[in-house]
Amino acid sequence: MAETKLLPKIGSRVKININKVKDRLPAKLIDQISSNPRVVTTGYKMTDGRSIGITVRLQNGEENWFFPEEIEKG
């Protein structure tokens, strides 16, 4: 399970590691992240009972969630 002390705080600016997500996201979202991978954390999401996802707001205002290992300090 992800430890909360290792998760970015809500409101933090972080970067999505495109290499870790490009195999599971639609092309439109990949293009958007590729053009600007910097996002703002907006919350947390229980994923499958073993991990906590991080919800983020993209530059266009759209929100998505990612696993902690797909996010880097930005």
CHARMM internal coordinates of N, CA and C (Angstrom, degrees):
IC EDIT
DIST 1 N 1 CA 1.4574
DIST 1 CA 1 C 1.5306
ANGL 1 N 1 CA 1 C 108.53
DIST 1 C 2 N 1.3184
ANGL 1 CA 1 C 2 N 116.94
DIHE 1 N 1 CA 1 C 2 N 140.95
DIST 2 N 2 CA 1.4595
ANGL 1 C 2 N 2 CA 121.26
DIHE 1 CA 1 C 2 N 2 CA 177.67
DIST 2 CA 2 C 1.5209
ANGL 2 N 2 CA 2 C 109.19
DIHE 1 C 2 N 2 CA 2 C -68.34
DIST 2 C 3 N 1.2948
ANGL 2 CA 2 C 3 N 115.78
DIHE 2 N 2 CA 2 C 3 N 137.54
DIST 3 N 3 CA 1.4596
ANGL 2 C 3 N 3 CA 119.39
DIHE 2 CA 2 C 3 N 3 CA 177.73
DIST 3 CA 3 C 1.5107
ANGL 3 N 3 CA 3 C 108.80
DIHE 2 C 3 N 3 CA 3 C -86.20
DIST 3 C 4 N 1.3269
ANGL 3 CA 3 C 4 N 116.92
DIHE 3 N 3 CA 3 C 4 N 133.69
DIST 4 N 4 CA 1.4595
ANGL 3 C 4 N 4 CA 120.59
DIHE 3 CA 3 C 4 N 4 CA -176.38
DIST 4 CA 4 C 1.5171
ANGL 4 N 4 CA 4 C 112.22
DIHE 3 C 4 N 4 CA 4 C -62.26
DIST 4 C 5 N 1.3215
ANGL 4 CA 4 C 5 N 118.15
DIHE 4 N 4 CA 4 C 5 N -29.03
DIST 5 N 5 CA 1.4708
ANGL 4 C 5 N 5 CA 118.40
DIHE 4 CA 4 C 5 N 5 CA -179.88
DIST 5 CA 5 C 1.5260
ANGL 5 N 5 CA 5 C 111.98
DIHE 4 C 5 N 5 CA 5 C -68.28
DIST 5 C 6 N 1.3488
ANGL 5 CA 5 C 6 N 117.70
DIHE 5 N 5 CA 5 C 6 N -16.50
DIST 6 N 6 CA 1.4498
ANGL 5 C 6 N 6 CA 121.57
DIHE 5 CA 5 C 6 N 6 CA 178.80
DIST 6 CA 6 C 1.5214
ANGL 6 N 6 CA 6 C 112.88
DIHE 5 C 6 N 6 CA 6 C -94.58
DIST 6 C 7 N 1.3185
ANGL 6 CA 6 C 7 N 116.88
DIHE 6 N 6 CA 6 C 7 N -10.04
DIST 7 N 7 CA 1.4570
ANGL 6 C 7 N 7 CA 120.80
DIHE 6 CA 6 C 7 N 7 CA 179.85
DIST 7 CA 7 C 1.5243
ANGL 7 N 7 CA 7 C 109.86
DIHE 6 C 7 N 7 CA 7 C -80.49
DIST 7 C 8 N 1.3435
ANGL 7 CA 7 C 8 N 116.79
DIHE 7 N 7 CA 7 C 8 N 145.62
DIST 8 N 8 CA 1.4684
ANGL 7 C 8 N 8 CA 118.27
DIHE 7 CA 7 C 8 N 8 CA 176.78
DIST 8 CA 8 C 1.5272
ANGL 8 N 8 CA 8 C 110.34
DIHE 7 C 8 N 8 CA 8 C -67.00
DIST 8 C 9 N 1.3015
ANGL 8 CA 8 C 9 N 115.46
DIHE 8 N 8 CA 8 C 9 N 147.92
DIST 9 N 9 CA 1.4635
ANGL 8 C 9 N 9 CA 120.55
DIHE 8 CA 8 C 9 N 9 CA 178.42
DIST 9 CA 9 C 1.5162
ANGL 9 N 9 CA 9 C 110.32
DIHE 8 C 9 N 9 CA 9 C -70.62
DIST 9 C 10 N 1.3245
ANGL 9 CA 9 C 10 N 115.70
DIHE 9 N 9 CA 9 C 10 N 150.73
DIST 10 N 10 CA 1.4623
ANGL 9 C 10 N 10 CA 120.66
DIHE 9 CA 9 C 10 N 10 CA 175.86
DIST 10 CA 10 C 1.5290
ANGL 10 N 10 CA 10 C 108.29
DIHE 9 C 10 N 10 CA 10 C -61.29
DIST 10 C 11 N 1.3155
ANGL 10 CA 10 C 11 N 115.74
DIHE 10 N 10 CA 10 C 11 N 133.19
DIST 11 N 11 CA 1.4566
ANGL 10 C 11 N 11 CA 121.73
DIHE 10 CA 10 C 11 N 11 CA -177.24
DIST 11 CA 11 C 1.5195
ANGL 11 N 11 CA 11 C 113.37
DIHE 10 C 11 N 11 CA 11 C 95.57
DIST 11 C 12 N 1.3381
ANGL 11 CA 11 C 12 N 117.04
DIHE 11 N 11 CA 11 C 12 N -6.86
DIST 12 N 12 CA 1.4652
ANGL 11 C 12 N 12 CA 121.03
DIHE 11 CA 11 C 12 N 12 CA 179.31
DIST 12 CA 12 C 1.5221
ANGL 12 N 12 CA 12 C 110.56
DIHE 11 C 12 N 12 CA 12 C -72.73
DIST 12 C 13 N 1.3122
ANGL 12 CA 12 C 13 N 114.97
DIHE 12 N 12 CA 12 C 13 N 147.48
DIST 13 N 13 CA 1.4631
ANGL 12 C 13 N 13 CA 120.80
DIHE 12 CA 12 C 13 N 13 CA 172.87
DIST 13 CA 13 C 1.5155
ANGL 13 N 13 CA 13 C 107.14
DIHE 12 C 13 N 13 CA 13 C -91.74
DIST 13 C 14 N 1.3257
ANGL 13 CA 13 C 14 N 115.38
DIHE 13 N 13 CA 13 C 14 N 123.58
DIST 14 N 14 CA 1.4567
ANGL 13 C 14 N 14 CA 121.58
DIHE 13 CA 13 C 14 N 14 CA -179.60
DIST 14 CA 14 C 1.5212
ANGL 14 N 14 CA 14 C 109.18
DIHE 13 C 14 N 14 CA 14 C -132.42
DIST 14 C 15 N 1.3208
ANGL 14 CA 14 C 15 N 115.91
DIHE 14 N 14 CA 14 C 15 N 175.59
DIST 15 N 15 CA 1.4603
ANGL 14 C 15 N 15 CA 121.89
DIHE 14 CA 14 C 15 N 15 CA -177.78
DIST 15 CA 15 C 1.5235
ANGL 15 N 15 CA 15 C 108.92
DIHE 14 C 15 N 15 CA 15 C -125.90
DIST 15 C 16 N 1.3167
ANGL 15 CA 15 C 16 N 116.86
DIHE 15 N 15 CA 15 C 16 N 136.23
DIST 16 N 16 CA 1.4606
ANGL 15 C 16 N 16 CA 121.50
DIHE 15 CA 15 C 16 N 16 CA 176.07
DIST 16 CA 16 C 1.5217
ANGL 16 N 16 CA 16 C 108.14
DIHE 15 C 16 N 16 CA 16 C -85.51
DIST 16 C 17 N 1.3208
ANGL 16 CA 16 C 17 N 117.13
DIHE 16 N 16 CA 16 C 17 N 129.40
DIST 17 N 17 CA 1.4609
ANGL 16 C 17 N 17 CA 122.11
DIHE 16 CA 16 C 17 N 17 CA 176.80
DIST 17 CA 17 C 1.5254
ANGL 17 N 17 CA 17 C 107.26
DIHE 16 C 17 N 17 CA 17 C -80.93
DIST 17 C 18 N 1.3114
ANGL 17 CA 17 C 18 N 117.23
DIHE 17 N 17 CA 17 C 18 N 100.88
DIST 18 N 18 CA 1.4589
ANGL 17 C 18 N 18 CA 122.81
DIHE 17 CA 17 C 18 N 18 CA -174.45
DIST 18 CA 18 C 1.5248
ANGL 18 N 18 CA 18 C 112.11
DIHE 17 C 18 N 18 CA 18 C -59.55
DIST 18 C 19 N 1.3233
ANGL 18 CA 18 C 19 N 117.81
DIHE 18 N 18 CA 18 C 19 N -31.91
DIST 19 N 19 CA 1.4646
ANGL 18 C 19 N 19 CA 121.21
DIHE 18 CA 18 C 19 N 19 CA -179.31
DIST 19 CA 19 C 1.5256
ANGL 19 N 19 CA 19 C 112.54
DIHE 18 C 19 N 19 CA 19 C -66.54
DIST 19 C 20 N 1.3177
ANGL 19 CA 19 C 20 N 117.15
DIHE 19 N 19 CA 19 C 20 N -24.11
DIST 20 N 20 CA 1.4598
ANGL 19 C 20 N 20 CA 120.78
DIHE 19 CA 19 C 20 N 20 CA -179.08
DIST 20 CA 20 C 1.5243
ANGL 20 N 20 CA 20 C 113.42
DIHE 19 C 20 N 20 CA 20 C -91.04
DIST 20 C 21 N 1.3300
ANGL 20 CA 20 C 21 N 117.64
DIHE 20 N 20 CA 20 C 21 N -8.46
DIST 21 N 21 CA 1.4701
ANGL 20 C 21 N 21 CA 119.71
DIHE 20 CA 20 C 21 N 21 CA -177.19
DIST 21 CA 21 C 1.5234
ANGL 21 N 21 CA 21 C 114.51
DIHE 20 C 21 N 21 CA 21 C -121.96
DIST 21 C 22 N 1.3119
ANGL 21 CA 21 C 22 N 117.60
DIHE 21 N 21 CA 21 C 22 N -12.00
DIST 22 N 22 CA 1.4668
ANGL 21 C 22 N 22 CA 119.22
DIHE 21 CA 21 C 22 N 22 CA -171.73
DIST 22 CA 22 C 1.5261
ANGL 22 N 22 CA 22 C 114.46
DIHE 21 C 22 N 22 CA 22 C -64.31
DIST 22 C 23 N 1.3179
ANGL 22 CA 22 C 23 N 118.41
DIHE 22 N 22 CA 22 C 23 N -19.32
DIST 23 N 23 CA 1.4618
ANGL 22 C 23 N 23 CA 120.55
DIHE 22 CA 22 C 23 N 23 CA -179.97
DIST 23 CA 23 C 1.5290
ANGL 23 N 23 CA 23 C 113.28
DIHE 22 C 23 N 23 CA 23 C -84.37
DIST 23 C 24 N 1.3388
ANGL 23 CA 23 C 24 N 118.14
DIHE 23 N 23 CA 23 C 24 N -8.02
DIST 24 N 24 CA 1.4598
ANGL 23 C 24 N 24 CA 119.15
DIHE 23 CA 23 C 24 N 24 CA -176.52
DIST 24 CA 24 C 1.5320
ANGL 24 N 24 CA 24 C 114.63
DIHE 23 C 24 N 24 CA 24 C -124.23
DIST 24 C 25 N 1.3150
ANGL 24 CA 24 C 25 N 118.02
DIHE 24 N 24 CA 24 C 25 N -0.38
DIST 25 N 25 CA 1.4627
ANGL 24 C 25 N 25 CA 120.64
DIHE 24 CA 24 C 25 N 25 CA -177.41
DIST 25 CA 25 C 1.5210
ANGL 25 N 25 CA 25 C 111.96
DIHE 24 C 25 N 25 CA 25 C -110.42
DIST 25 C 26 N 1.3443
ANGL 25 CA 25 C 26 N 117.96
DIHE 25 N 25 CA 25 C 26 N 153.83
DIST 26 N 26 CA 1.4662
ANGL 25 C 26 N 26 CA 120.45
DIHE 25 CA 25 C 26 N 26 CA 176.25
DIST 26 CA 26 C 1.5309
ANGL 26 N 26 CA 26 C 111.34
DIHE 25 C 26 N 26 CA 26 C -66.46
DIST 26 C 27 N 1.3212
ANGL 26 CA 26 C 27 N 115.68
DIHE 26 N 26 CA 26 C 27 N 153.79
DIST 27 N 27 CA 1.4750
ANGL 26 C 27 N 27 CA 121.92
DIHE 26 CA 26 C 27 N 27 CA -176.19
DIST 27 CA 27 C 1.5310
ANGL 27 N 27 CA 27 C 112.24
DIHE 26 C 27 N 27 CA 27 C -55.71
DIST 27 C 28 N 1.3194
ANGL 27 CA 27 C 28 N 117.44
DIHE 27 N 27 CA 27 C 28 N -39.65
DIST 28 N 28 CA 1.4778
ANGL 27 C 28 N 28 CA 120.74
DIHE 27 CA 27 C 28 N 28 CA -178.84
DIST 28 CA 28 C 1.5356
ANGL 28 N 28 CA 28 C 110.44
DIHE 27 C 28 N 28 CA 28 C -60.45
DIST 28 C 29 N 1.3270
ANGL 28 CA 28 C 29 N 116.52
DIHE 28 N 28 CA 28 C 29 N -43.60
DIST 29 N 29 CA 1.4609
ANGL 28 C 29 N 29 CA 120.47
DIHE 28 CA 28 C 29 N 29 CA -179.81
DIST 29 CA 29 C 1.5305
ANGL 29 N 29 CA 29 C 110.88
DIHE 28 C 29 N 29 CA 29 C -70.31
DIST 29 C 30 N 1.3091
ANGL 29 CA 29 C 30 N 117.77
DIHE 29 N 29 CA 29 C 30 N -38.15
DIST 30 N 30 CA 1.4660
ANGL 29 C 30 N 30 CA 121.82
DIHE 29 CA 29 C 30 N 30 CA 176.65
DIST 30 CA 30 C 1.5224
ANGL 30 N 30 CA 30 C 110.07
DIHE 29 C 30 N 30 CA 30 C -60.28
DIST 30 C 31 N 1.3332
ANGL 30 CA 30 C 31 N 117.27
DIHE 30 N 30 CA 30 C 31 N -44.43
DIST 31 N 31 CA 1.4706
ANGL 30 C 31 N 31 CA 121.14
DIHE 30 CA 30 C 31 N 31 CA 178.61
DIST 31 CA 31 C 1.5184
ANGL 31 N 31 CA 31 C 111.34
DIHE 30 C 31 N 31 CA 31 C -60.91
DIST 31 C 32 N 1.3218
ANGL 31 CA 31 C 32 N 116.22
DIHE 31 N 31 CA 31 C 32 N -42.51
DIST 32 N 32 CA 1.4613
ANGL 31 C 32 N 32 CA 120.26
DIHE 31 CA 31 C 32 N 32 CA -179.51
DIST 32 CA 32 C 1.5255
ANGL 32 N 32 CA 32 C 111.32
DIHE 31 C 32 N 32 CA 32 C -65.35
DIST 32 C 33 N 1.3245
ANGL 32 CA 32 C 33 N 117.05
DIHE 32 N 32 CA 32 C 33 N -44.81
DIST 33 N 33 CA 1.4621
ANGL 32 C 33 N 33 CA 120.78
DIHE 32 CA 32 C 33 N 33 CA 179.54
DIST 33 CA 33 C 1.5234
ANGL 33 N 33 CA 33 C 110.37
DIHE 32 C 33 N 33 CA 33 C -67.19
DIST 33 C 34 N 1.3337
ANGL 33 CA 33 C 34 N 117.20
DIHE 33 N 33 CA 33 C 34 N -37.83
DIST 34 N 34 CA 1.4592
ANGL 33 C 34 N 34 CA 121.11
DIHE 33 CA 33 C 34 N 34 CA 179.38
DIST 34 CA 34 C 1.5202
ANGL 34 N 34 CA 34 C 111.29
DIHE 33 C 34 N 34 CA 34 C -62.06
DIST 34 C 35 N 1.3353
ANGL 34 CA 34 C 35 N 116.54
DIHE 34 N 34 CA 34 C 35 N -38.25
DIST 35 N 35 CA 1.4676
ANGL 34 C 35 N 35 CA 119.83
DIHE 34 CA 34 C 35 N 35 CA -179.11
DIST 35 CA 35 C 1.5249
ANGL 35 N 35 CA 35 C 112.10
DIHE 34 C 35 N 35 CA 35 C -72.83
DIST 35 C 36 N 1.3430
ANGL 35 CA 35 C 36 N 117.45
DIHE 35 N 35 CA 35 C 36 N -29.51
DIST 36 N 36 CA 1.4565
ANGL 35 C 36 N 36 CA 120.73
DIHE 35 CA 35 C 36 N 36 CA 176.50
DIST 36 CA 36 C 1.5318
ANGL 36 N 36 CA 36 C 109.10
DIHE 35 C 36 N 36 CA 36 C -158.65
DIST 36 C 37 N 1.3399
ANGL 36 CA 36 C 37 N 117.95
DIHE 36 N 36 CA 36 C 37 N 95.90
DIST 37 N 37 CA 1.4640
ANGL 36 C 37 N 37 CA 121.18
DIHE 36 CA 36 C 37 N 37 CA -176.67
DIST 37 CA 37 C 1.5258
ANGL 37 N 37 CA 37 C 114.52
DIHE 36 C 37 N 37 CA 37 C -78.16
DIST 37 C 38 N 1.3312
ANGL 37 CA 37 C 38 N 118.20
DIHE 37 N 37 CA 37 C 38 N -4.05
DIST 38 N 38 CA 1.4622
ANGL 37 C 38 N 38 CA 120.26
DIHE 37 CA 37 C 38 N 38 CA -178.04
DIST 38 CA 38 C 1.5209
ANGL 38 N 38 CA 38 C 110.22
DIHE 37 C 38 N 38 CA 38 C -81.50
DIST 38 C 39 N 1.3364
ANGL 38 CA 38 C 39 N 115.93
DIHE 38 N 38 CA 38 C 39 N 131.83
DIST 39 N 39 CA 1.4615
ANGL 38 C 39 N 39 CA 123.41
DIHE 38 CA 38 C 39 N 39 CA -175.90
DIST 39 CA 39 C 1.5193
ANGL 39 N 39 CA 39 C 109.50
DIHE 38 C 39 N 39 CA 39 C -137.70
DIST 39 C 40 N 1.3306
ANGL 39 CA 39 C 40 N 116.49
DIHE 39 N 39 CA 39 C 40 N 172.38
DIST 40 N 40 CA 1.4634
ANGL 39 C 40 N 40 CA 122.43
DIHE 39 CA 39 C 40 N 40 CA 177.20
DIST 40 CA 40 C 1.5223
ANGL 40 N 40 CA 40 C 108.09
DIHE 39 C 40 N 40 CA 40 C -117.91
DIST 40 C 41 N 1.3263
ANGL 40 CA 40 C 41 N 117.19
DIHE 40 N 40 CA 40 C 41 N 131.33
DIST 41 N 41 CA 1.4660
ANGL 40 C 41 N 41 CA 120.25
DIHE 40 CA 40 C 41 N 41 CA 178.52
DIST 41 CA 41 C 1.5255
ANGL 41 N 41 CA 41 C 109.64
DIHE 40 C 41 N 41 CA 41 C -72.16
DIST 41 C 42 N 1.3386
ANGL 41 CA 41 C 42 N 114.96
DIHE 41 N 41 CA 41 C 42 N 137.67
DIST 42 N 42 CA 1.4633
ANGL 41 C 42 N 42 CA 119.82
DIHE 41 CA 41 C 42 N 42 CA -178.47
DIST 42 CA 42 C 1.5237
ANGL 42 N 42 CA 42 C 112.59
DIHE 41 C 42 N 42 CA 42 C -120.87
DIST 42 C 43 N 1.3374
ANGL 42 CA 42 C 43 N 117.32
DIHE 42 N 42 CA 42 C 43 N -12.01
DIST 43 N 43 CA 1.4518
ANGL 42 C 43 N 43 CA 119.29
DIHE 42 CA 42 C 43 N 43 CA -179.70
DIST 43 CA 43 C 1.5110
ANGL 43 N 43 CA 43 C 112.06
DIHE 42 C 43 N 43 CA 43 C 170.38
DIST 43 C 44 N 1.3303
ANGL 43 CA 43 C 44 N 114.50
DIHE 43 N 43 CA 43 C 44 N -166.69
DIST 44 N 44 CA 1.4621
ANGL 43 C 44 N 44 CA 121.69
DIHE 43 CA 43 C 44 N 44 CA -178.27
DIST 44 CA 44 C 1.5178
ANGL 44 N 44 CA 44 C 109.09
DIHE 43 C 44 N 44 CA 44 C -129.60
DIST 44 C 45 N 1.3243
ANGL 44 CA 44 C 45 N 116.57
DIHE 44 N 44 CA 44 C 45 N 158.16
DIST 45 N 45 CA 1.4602
ANGL 44 C 45 N 45 CA 121.82
DIHE 44 CA 44 C 45 N 45 CA -177.97
DIST 45 CA 45 C 1.5215
ANGL 45 N 45 CA 45 C 108.76
DIHE 44 C 45 N 45 CA 45 C -141.78
DIST 45 C 46 N 1.3306
ANGL 45 CA 45 C 46 N 116.96
DIHE 45 N 45 CA 45 C 46 N 130.13
DIST 46 N 46 CA 1.4566
ANGL 45 C 46 N 46 CA 120.29
DIHE 45 CA 45 C 46 N 46 CA 173.32
DIST 46 CA 46 C 1.5191
ANGL 46 N 46 CA 46 C 106.70
DIHE 45 C 46 N 46 CA 46 C -72.36
DIST 46 C 47 N 1.3177
ANGL 46 CA 46 C 47 N 117.28
DIHE 46 N 46 CA 46 C 47 N 125.86
DIST 47 N 47 CA 1.4638
ANGL 46 C 47 N 47 CA 119.77
DIHE 46 CA 46 C 47 N 47 CA -174.83
DIST 47 CA 47 C 1.5198
ANGL 47 N 47 CA 47 C 112.02
DIHE 46 C 47 N 47 CA 47 C -91.11
DIST 47 C 48 N 1.3099
ANGL 47 CA 47 C 48 N 118.57
DIHE 47 N 47 CA 47 C 48 N -71.67
DIST 48 N 48 CA 1.4628
ANGL 47 C 48 N 48 CA 120.90
DIHE 47 CA 47 C 48 N 48 CA -175.74
DIST 48 CA 48 C 1.5201
ANGL 48 N 48 CA 48 C 112.01
DIHE 47 C 48 N 48 CA 48 C -133.66
DIST 48 C 49 N 1.2940
ANGL 48 CA 48 C 49 N 116.34
DIHE 48 N 48 CA 48 C 49 N 21.57
DIST 49 N 49 CA 1.4588
ANGL 48 C 49 N 49 CA 120.42
DIHE 48 CA 48 C 49 N 49 CA -179.12
DIST 49 CA 49 C 1.5163
ANGL 49 N 49 CA 49 C 113.63
DIHE 48 C 49 N 49 CA 49 C 88.90
DIST 49 C 50 N 1.3250
ANGL 49 CA 49 C 50 N 117.39
DIHE 49 N 49 CA 49 C 50 N -8.35
DIST 50 N 50 CA 1.4558
ANGL 49 C 50 N 50 CA 120.79
DIHE 49 CA 49 C 50 N 50 CA -179.61
DIST 50 CA 50 C 1.5187
ANGL 50 N 50 CA 50 C 112.76
DIHE 49 C 50 N 50 CA 50 C -117.90
DIST 50 C 51 N 1.3068
ANGL 50 CA 50 C 51 N 117.19
DIHE 50 N 50 CA 50 C 51 N -11.13
DIST 51 N 51 CA 1.4522
ANGL 50 C 51 N 51 CA 120.18
DIHE 50 CA 50 C 51 N 51 CA -174.51
DIST 51 CA 51 C 1.5231
ANGL 51 N 51 CA 51 C 110.23
DIHE 50 C 51 N 51 CA 51 C -145.54
DIST 51 C 52 N 1.3082
ANGL 51 CA 51 C 52 N 115.08
DIHE 51 N 51 CA 51 C 52 N 165.74
DIST 52 N 52 CA 1.4556
ANGL 51 C 52 N 52 CA 122.06
DIHE 51 CA 51 C 52 N 52 CA 176.27
DIST 52 CA 52 C 1.5154
ANGL 52 N 52 CA 52 C 107.37
DIHE 51 C 52 N 52 CA 52 C -119.84
DIST 52 C 53 N 1.3291
ANGL 52 CA 52 C 53 N 116.51
DIHE 52 N 52 CA 52 C 53 N 126.95
DIST 53 N 53 CA 1.4552
ANGL 52 C 53 N 53 CA 121.03
DIHE 52 CA 52 C 53 N 53 CA 176.07
DIST 53 CA 53 C 1.5217
ANGL 53 N 53 CA 53 C 109.92
DIHE 52 C 53 N 53 CA 53 C -89.32
DIST 53 C 54 N 1.3058
ANGL 53 CA 53 C 54 N 114.61
DIHE 53 N 53 CA 53 C 54 N 164.09
DIST 54 N 54 CA 1.4663
ANGL 53 C 54 N 54 CA 121.09
DIHE 53 CA 53 C 54 N 54 CA 179.94
DIST 54 CA 54 C 1.5244
ANGL 54 N 54 CA 54 C 107.42
DIHE 53 C 54 N 54 CA 54 C -115.93
DIST 54 C 55 N 1.3378
ANGL 54 CA 54 C 55 N 116.68
DIHE 54 N 54 CA 54 C 55 N 122.46
DIST 55 N 55 CA 1.4632
ANGL 54 C 55 N 55 CA 119.73
DIHE 54 CA 54 C 55 N 55 CA 175.90
DIST 55 CA 55 C 1.5185
ANGL 55 N 55 CA 55 C 108.09
DIHE 54 C 55 N 55 CA 55 C -88.24
DIST 55 C 56 N 1.3297
ANGL 55 CA 55 C 56 N 114.69
DIHE 55 N 55 CA 55 C 56 N 139.71
DIST 56 N 56 CA 1.4618
ANGL 55 C 56 N 56 CA 120.50
DIHE 55 CA 55 C 56 N 56 CA -177.07
DIST 56 CA 56 C 1.5207
ANGL 56 N 56 CA 56 C 110.52
DIHE 55 C 56 N 56 CA 56 C -135.57
DIST 56 C 57 N 1.3242
ANGL 56 CA 56 C 57 N 115.49
DIHE 56 N 56 CA 56 C 57 N 157.54
DIST 57 N 57 CA 1.4645
ANGL 56 C 57 N 57 CA 122.28
DIHE 56 CA 56 C 57 N 57 CA 174.50
DIST 57 CA 57 C 1.5215
ANGL 57 N 57 CA 57 C 107.51
DIHE 56 C 57 N 57 CA 57 C -107.86
DIST 57 C 58 N 1.3311
ANGL 57 CA 57 C 58 N 115.23
DIHE 57 N 57 CA 57 C 58 N 122.99
DIST 58 N 58 CA 1.4605
ANGL 57 C 58 N 58 CA 121.53
DIHE 57 CA 57 C 58 N 58 CA 177.54
DIST 58 CA 58 C 1.5227
ANGL 58 N 58 CA 58 C 109.76
DIHE 57 C 58 N 58 CA 58 C -78.39
DIST 58 C 59 N 1.3172
ANGL 58 CA 58 C 59 N 116.67
DIHE 58 N 58 CA 58 C 59 N 172.10
DIST 59 N 59 CA 1.4606
ANGL 58 C 59 N 59 CA 121.15
DIHE 58 CA 58 C 59 N 59 CA -177.43
DIST 59 CA 59 C 1.5261
ANGL 59 N 59 CA 59 C 113.17
DIHE 58 C 59 N 59 CA 59 C -60.78
DIST 59 C 60 N 1.3304
ANGL 59 CA 59 C 60 N 117.98
DIHE 59 N 59 CA 59 C 60 N -28.38
DIST 60 N 60 CA 1.4667
ANGL 59 C 60 N 60 CA 120.34
DIHE 59 CA 59 C 60 N 60 CA -179.78
DIST 60 CA 60 C 1.5329
ANGL 60 N 60 CA 60 C 112.68
DIHE 59 C 60 N 60 CA 60 C -86.10
DIST 60 C 61 N 1.3489
ANGL 60 CA 60 C 61 N 116.71
DIHE 60 N 60 CA 60 C 61 N 2.67
DIST 61 N 61 CA 1.4558
ANGL 60 C 61 N 61 CA 121.26
DIHE 60 CA 60 C 61 N 61 CA 179.16
DIST 61 CA 61 C 1.5127
ANGL 61 N 61 CA 61 C 114.14
DIHE 60 C 61 N 61 CA 61 C 94.22
DIST 61 C 62 N 1.3171
ANGL 61 CA 61 C 62 N 117.35
DIHE 61 N 61 CA 61 C 62 N -12.06
DIST 62 N 62 CA 1.4609
ANGL 61 C 62 N 62 CA 122.10
DIHE 61 CA 61 C 62 N 62 CA 178.73
DIST 62 CA 62 C 1.5271
ANGL 62 N 62 CA 62 C 109.88
DIHE 61 C 62 N 62 CA 62 C -68.52
DIST 62 C 63 N 1.3421
ANGL 62 CA 62 C 63 N 115.99
DIHE 62 N 62 CA 62 C 63 N 144.85
DIST 63 N 63 CA 1.4662
ANGL 62 C 63 N 63 CA 120.06
DIHE 62 CA 62 C 63 N 63 CA 178.35
DIST 63 CA 63 C 1.5153
ANGL 63 N 63 CA 63 C 110.33
DIHE 62 C 63 N 63 CA 63 C -111.86
DIST 63 C 64 N 1.3335
ANGL 63 CA 63 C 64 N 116.08
DIHE 63 N 63 CA 63 C 64 N 141.45
DIST 64 N 64 CA 1.4508
ANGL 63 C 64 N 64 CA 124.56
DIHE 63 CA 63 C 64 N 64 CA 176.61
DIST 64 CA 64 C 1.5115
ANGL 64 N 64 CA 64 C 107.68
DIHE 63 C 64 N 64 CA 64 C -144.39
DIST 64 C 65 N 1.3309
ANGL 64 CA 64 C 65 N 116.40
DIHE 64 N 64 CA 64 C 65 N 170.97
DIST 65 N 65 CA 1.4567
ANGL 64 C 65 N 65 CA 119.07
DIHE 64 CA 64 C 65 N 65 CA 176.57
DIST 65 CA 65 C 1.5227
ANGL 65 N 65 CA 65 C 109.40
DIHE 64 C 65 N 65 CA 65 C -125.52
DIST 65 C 66 N 1.3383
ANGL 65 CA 65 C 66 N 114.54
DIHE 65 N 65 CA 65 C 66 N 153.58
DIST 66 N 66 CA 1.4549
ANGL 65 C 66 N 66 CA 122.28
DIHE 65 CA 65 C 66 N 66 CA -178.41
DIST 66 CA 66 C 1.5202
ANGL 66 N 66 CA 66 C 109.04
DIHE 65 C 66 N 66 CA 66 C -140.65
DIST 66 C 67 N 1.3261
ANGL 66 CA 66 C 67 N 115.58
DIHE 66 N 66 CA 66 C 67 N 157.80
DIST 67 N 67 CA 1.4562
ANGL 66 C 67 N 67 CA 120.94
DIHE 66 CA 66 C 67 N 67 CA 174.49
DIST 67 CA 67 C 1.5283
ANGL 67 N 67 CA 67 C 108.35
DIHE 66 C 67 N 67 CA 67 C -74.25
DIST 67 C 68 N 1.3320
ANGL 67 CA 67 C 68 N 118.12
DIHE 67 N 67 CA 67 C 68 N 150.81
DIST 68 N 68 CA 1.4750
ANGL 67 C 68 N 68 CA 121.01
DIHE 67 CA 67 C 68 N 68 CA -179.28
DIST 68 CA 68 C 1.5329
ANGL 68 N 68 CA 68 C 113.39
DIHE 67 C 68 N 68 CA 68 C -55.01
DIST 68 C 69 N 1.3361
ANGL 68 CA 68 C 69 N 117.65
DIHE 68 N 68 CA 68 C 69 N -34.92
DIST 69 N 69 CA 1.4615
ANGL 68 C 69 N 69 CA 120.00
DIHE 68 CA 68 C 69 N 69 CA -178.63
DIST 69 CA 69 C 1.5358
ANGL 69 N 69 CA 69 C 112.78
DIHE 68 C 69 N 69 CA 69 C -72.73
DIST 69 C 70 N 1.3284
ANGL 69 CA 69 C 70 N 117.33
DIHE 69 N 69 CA 69 C 70 N -8.85
DIST 70 N 70 CA 1.4644
ANGL 69 C 70 N 70 CA 121.56
DIHE 69 CA 69 C 70 N 70 CA 177.49
DIST 70 CA 70 C 1.5321
ANGL 70 N 70 CA 70 C 111.90
DIHE 69 C 70 N 70 CA 70 C -94.65
DIST 70 C 71 N 1.3200
ANGL 70 CA 70 C 71 N 116.24
DIHE 70 N 70 CA 70 C 71 N -3.24
DIST 71 N 71 CA 1.4658
ANGL 70 C 71 N 71 CA 122.82
DIHE 70 CA 70 C 71 N 71 CA -176.93
DIST 71 CA 71 C 1.5266
ANGL 71 N 71 CA 71 C 109.14
DIHE 70 C 71 N 71 CA 71 C -112.06
DIST 71 C 72 N 1.3375
ANGL 71 CA 71 C 72 N 115.61
DIHE 71 N 71 CA 71 C 72 N 140.75
DIST 72 N 72 CA 1.4674
ANGL 71 C 72 N 72 CA 121.89
DIHE 71 CA 71 C 72 N 72 CA 176.33
DIST 72 CA 72 C 1.5116
ANGL 72 N 72 CA 72 C 108.99
DIHE 71 C 72 N 72 CA 72 C -124.72
DIST 72 C 73 N 1.3070
ANGL 72 CA 72 C 73 N 116.18
DIHE 72 N 72 CA 72 C 73 N 157.51
DIST 73 N 73 CA 1.4645
ANGL 72 C 73 N 73 CA 119.12
DIHE 72 CA 72 C 73 N 73 CA 174.43
DIST 73 CA 73 C 1.5151
ANGL 73 N 73 CA 73 C 107.41
DIHE 72 C 73 N 73 CA 73 C -64.09
DIST 73 C 74 N 1.3184
ANGL 73 CA 73 C 74 N 115.52
DIHE 73 N 73 CA 73 C 74 N 135.51
DIST 74 N 74 CA 1.4564
ANGL 73 C 74 N 74 CA 118.92
DIHE 73 CA 73 C 74 N 74 CA -173.60
DIST 74 CA 74 C 1.4606
ANGL 74 N 74 CA 74 C 113.68
DIHE 73 C 74 N 74 CA 74 C -112.64
END
COOR INIT
IC SEED 1 N 1 CA 1 C
IC BUILD
